[in-house]
Amino acid sequence: MNEPTTSPAHDACSDDPPPRPPVEPDPDDCCGNGCDPCIFDFYEEARQHYREALAAWRERHPGVDPALPASTPEESAQRAP
């Protein structure tokens, strides 16, 4: 049979997905008026939080590549009894 197989680490990640990086603002999103904080300041803060969250996730999932997608709903449905 052609049942999809995943590793236990991959299955564990479906309950604890890796954090997603923040979306970088376009240069045109800045108004150029010297706002404090600027939209890019918020972005840098979000990037720092992302790096910290990713480091914690990697500690919980050693050896797992966070770039690999978790199981799709179709794969989960195929494995369900």
Summary of the structure (lengths in Angstrom):
residues: 81
radius of gyration: 18.3
end to end distance: 14.4
largest distance: 62.6
contacts: 144
relative contact order: 0.22
helix: 49%
strand: 0%
